[in-house]
Amino acid sequence: MNELITSSAAALADKLAAGEVSAVEVTQAHLDRISEVDGAVNAFLHVNTDEALQVAADVDKARAAGESLHTLAGVPIAIKDLIVTKGQPTTAGSKMLEGWMSPYDATVITRIRAARMPMLGKTNLDEFAMGSSTEHSAFGPTHNPWDLDRIPGGSGGGSAAAVAAFEAPLALGTDTGGSIRQPAAVTGSVGVKPTYGGVSRYGAIAMASSLDQIGPVSRTVLDAALLQEVIGGHDPRDSTSLPDPVGNLVEAARNGTVAGMRIGVIKELQGEGYEAGVLARFQESLELLKDAGAEIVEVSCPNFKYALGAYYLIMPSEASSNLAKYDGVRYGLRALPADGPMTIERVMGATRAAGFGEEVKRRIILGTYALSAGYYDAYYGSAQKVRTLIQRDFNAAFAQADVLISPTSPNTAFKLGEKLDDPLAMYLNDVATIPANMAGVPGISIPGGLADGLPVGIQFLAPVREDARLYRAGAALEGLLEQKWGGPLLASAPVLGGVK
């Protein structure tokens, strides 16, 4: 396999800066890889060949002229197709927006362009980010590079699969209840949900506005830190954007250590419901951290057991409100009723029936019911109270520990179609990731080893604005595990994802 596609983003940046390789060569190598394997993976919904090569050529010309360039200039990136991008279609994985071209760029895209990173294209996702397996895309499921018969996680399975299959060194995802971290866990990649407000949401098609967060997908912790520093920072166009940076992330990732760090094991995020192989890899990670000088303490977050139920009231409620704009009038798909008068109500009904998939319809109905008169206080209002209790649990836990740790997902990647007819079983995949979104705290998932030949993820959580702690702890464990394995986990992936 071409060394250019297996190198980390940081290594590629060094090669580019030293003149060992050109940006055009790096970009073309990844485009060739996409052409070679994406027919089997289906990570990309759109490949941005011409623009990506033009940006790469411009980087090469600028570097030859001695211009000062960003560290990641010339390093390619893939973009989750929930993030609007001028000049490329943005579909949100839905027939409702099939072929839609945004007239503007999301803030994160503006910053990617400013760093002069070639965008390889837009990646697949569960429709409007509603799912945990990328099987709810209107354009077909994405397949896990470790086993093409298995799911790559969701909703951002396309971005995670692209990184794991060496189609892109970096990708952007969005995380509402684990949609960056859970796909990272089951594909053996690194995924980060930044502190809420640490990265602008302007231009991310909203599902649940109080929960959504854009973040990086990569193969190493350092690569994720480099990307978050590109896309992060205050944005006046996002009213929830934090006014100040969340720390020196790259320095933390380069100097990862857990010596003297208190790491809290969350009692409620292990045990019943977690696969034996997942728990075995988790315990191994705890032993490595302890041997490296960390103090391991158990913390209890008793209200986490209500997080899943509260989330599946808050998220559908906000989603039903955000998706009300898709009415067949303003933009997107317009479907007409087969007969009868062409009223706005009937056009809207026909459009939403044709444009939305089953899971989106399910969540709109749930959310509309939870917000309806007579039920608001009993459902949505009560869920918000639980959210406050979860935030208090985090505050109490962080009084005892610097970071918290848990498995990212209770299971490894399951077979495609295995849980499609059981929404509750599907929702349970996010039981360990949802609390972070409910409280706005940052989280990272790193590869923790294999269980029955499939990747397991280890999750760190840190207090709000303490993203640097995540990178320090994540980089430390990453290094300890790679010493144990003799190299990166993805190097052991079979055939498609690996280096064989």
Secondary structure, DSSP 8 states (H G I E B T S, - for coil): --HHHHS-HHHHHHHHHHTSS-HHHHHHHHHHHHHHHHHHH--EEEE-HHHHHHHHHHHHHHHHTT----TTTT--EEEETTB--TTSB--TTSGGGTT-B-SS--HHHHHHHHHT--EEEEE--SGGG--SSS-S-TT----BTTBTTB---SSSHHHHHHHHTTS-SEEEEE-SSSTTHHHHHHHT-EEEE--TTSB--TTB--SSTTT--EEEEESSHHHHHHHHHHHBS--TT-TT--SS----HHHHHHT---TT-EEEEETTSSSTTS-HHHHHHHHHHHHHHHHTT-EEEEE--GGGGGHHHHHHHHHHHHHHHHGGG-SSSSSS-----SSS---HHHHHHHHHHHHS-HHHHHHHHHHHHHHSTTTTIIIIIHHHHHHHHHHHHHHHHHTT-SEEEEESSSS---BTTSSTT-HHHHHGGGTTTHHHHHHT--EEEEEEEEETTEEEEEEEE--TT-HHHHHHHHHHHHHHHHHHHTS-GGGGS-TTSS--
